[in-house]
Amino acid sequence: MKIKSILCVFLFSIITLSCKGVLINNKLTSQVEVNSLNVKYLSVICKTWGLMKYYHPNVISGEYDWDKELFNAINKISESKSDCEFKANLLSWIKSYGPIQIDEKVNRKDNLPATKVKMTNDFDWIESALIPEEARLILKSIVSHQNDGISFYVKKTVAGEAQFTNENVYNDLTNPDLGFRLLTLFRYWNYIEYFYPYKYLASDWNLVLEDFIPMMYKSYDEIEYRKILWELFSKINDSHANLITDSIWSDFKGVNNLPIKLSRINNKFIIVDSYSENQMPDECFLPGDELIMIDGIAVDSLFHLSSDYIPSSNLKTKYRDFLLDLPRSNKKRLEITFIRDGILHSKKCILRKNNESYFFDRLPVPKISFMDFDSIAYVNLCASQQVDLINLIDKKIIIADLRGSISNDVENFLEISDLIPYYTKFAISSEIDNYKPGRFIINENAATLSTGKDRRFKGELILLVNEFTQSNSEFMAMLYQSLPNTLTVGSQTAGTDGNMTFVDLPGGIKTAFTGVGIYYPDGSETQKVGIKINKYVEQSLEDVIKGRDTQLETVFQMLNIKM
């Protein structure tokens, strides 16, 4: 039977499936047959399945194979011929897991003042017209049930993010069938629904579910499956949300590369550097060349085509990651059209094979890791080289470069006790509430340091930041900003702060999202907006052509340092 394609933009499209979970050779399989099922019904099933997974006492204990229960539920409810029949089947399914005894004692967590709660899950969907009154009462009772905070499927880490446990990832399913694709969507949707601290900054999560159910239905091969997942991950607006170490997706993006580094300057795509050591001078691009087209397709068009597949916390990081992957292709040659000195040029370029260092080649590499100017010192905290910092304690000014991933060797820069006074509070966090999934509680003491002694470093600290300042680098920048006499110079950072929660999905798919919310002590956001900057400085096209580091030179000018 031919199955007609389904338009993803129709939120209430009718899809055809029947799915029941069975065990074959001790492996769970989903058997897909043909029946009629409404997207609205699947949406309610997903939300009900997730609520019970994280709240129902008989489910969070691990008593059931919850993946199999989903397949069985879809199979039963797919037989519904009307909303009335759907309601009856839904109620029967919910009641099949046993009655809920309401404990009249109030959980101490429920007495939290509003100032301690950053985000709650409102469960408004329970009032859906597709959920009968008796089922609504049961679901509300499940949510209000007092539990001990221990779940078979999730636990809270010391840092406060969720760690998902006892989830079967079905690694052998490189191209999962429809049942498992729906399982993937339902799992991920509920992960974000209950354990993503920045859900309020993401796309409308209920609409995302309705949009992606038919998209999962049309996912026919392993590449389409990954494209849909990549687009799904992008909906939470988080630069941590990437496919991790996935060879199929990596090969799809391109096994070859053109060894150039790109940046978006004045709304133009500019070549800032080349990292090939084997190119002849006449083959090289020059800093300042404006990239116009690749194989006859405008770069702007390529960005708009790929934008939905680039998880990012803000537009600056979306362009950053787009340009990091743009020179990739499975072709061996690309025709590059560019402008140099106002003249349009075009040439065929031979690509080279990606190697293990390819990803790191594309990142900005500090040309200088350390400079000493008597009373002033510059140190690049993202450099791989170790720098002897012992003499920095006597400097009047330290310039600390954070434009990249901070090196583990310098996380205790100068030893923190040398920098901070007796007590420093530089951030607060929001952490999951394992008693009430979906609620995030403010931890006022998440980022405080106490040394028991006054700081030894009495000078001024100047920080350099840009869009490559992400996650740990942003967090450490917040620490340094809390110190007396600190100035931050540069451009918008990635806006992706907080510990990562890692997720394994059917088909061996691994992704992540920011699992702990990070805010300044006054409660102001860092996610999406980035860290606070005192002096905003962007690289200009002229600076690129002349090979100048505008941000560092701005600091040198402020300090009257001549290079």
GILIN-V191049 format. One record per backbone hydrogen bond with DSSP energy under -1.0 kcal/mol. NH is the residue of the N-H (numbers start at 0). CO is the residue of the C=O. If there is no record, write none. Layout:
BEGIN
nh->{NH/NH}
co->{CO/CO}
END
This chain:
BEGIN
nh->{9/12/14/17/19/21/23/26/28/30/32/36/38/41/42/43/44/45/46/47/48/49/50/51/52/53/54/55/58/59/61/65/68/69/70/71/72/73/74/75/76/77/78/79/85/86/87/88/89/90/91/92/93/94/95/96/97/109/110/111/115/116/117/118/125/126/127/130/135/136/137/138/139/140/141/142/143/151/154/156/162/164/172/173/180/181/182/183/184/185/186/187/188/189/190/191/192/193/194/195/198/200/201/202/207/208/209/210/211/212/215/216/217/218/219/224/225/226/227/228/229/230/231/232/233/234/235/236/240/241/243/249/250/251/252/253/255/256/257/259/260/262/264/267/269/270/271/272/274/282/287/288/289/290/291/292/293/294/296/298/301/302/303/304/305/306/308/309/317/318/319/320/321/322/323/324/325/327/328/333/335/336/337/338/339/342/344/346/348/350/351/353/357/360/361/370/372/374/375/376/377/378/379/380/382/391/393/394/395/396/397/398/399/400/401/403/406/409/410/412/414/417/418/419/423/425/427/428/429/430/431/432/437/438/439/440/441/442/445/448/450/456/459/460/461/462/463/464/468/469/472/474/475/476/477/478/479/480/482/486/488/489/490/493/500/502/504/506/506/507/508/510/512/514/516/518/519/522/527/528/529/533/534/536/543/544/545/546/547/549/552/553/554/555/556/557/558/560}
co->{6/9/36/32/30/28/26/23/21/19/17/14/12/37/38/39/40/41/42/43/44/45/46/47/48/49/50/51/55/55/58/63/64/65/66/67/68/69/70/71/72/73/75/76/81/82/83/84/85/86/87/88/89/90/91/93/94/106/107/108/112/113/439/439/122/123/124/127/131/132/133/134/135/136/137/138/139/59/162/160/154/152/169/171/176/177/178/179/180/181/182/183/184/185/186/187/188/189/190/191/195/197/198/234/203/204/205/206/207/208/211/212/213/215/217/220/221/222/223/224/225/226/227/228/229/231/232/233/237/239/509/245/246/247/248/249/328/351/326/257/272/269/267/264/262/288/260/260/258/279/270/285/338/268/336/336/296/334/293/291/297/298/299/300/301/302/305/306/313/314/315/316/317/318/319/320/321/324/255/348/346/292/344/289/342/339/337/335/333/331/256/254/354/356/357/377/375/372/372/396/370/398/368/400/379/388/390/391/374/374/459/376/461/378/463/401/380/406/407/409/411/414/415/415/448/446/518/442/516/440/159/438/193/435/118/430/115/428/442/423/421/417/395/484/397/486/399/488/465/467/469/470/471/472/473/474/475/476/479/460/462/534/464/468/512/510/508/168/169/168/504/502/500/498/429/427/523/519/494/526/525/487/487/489/539/540/541/543/542/547/548/549/550/551/552/553/554/555}
END
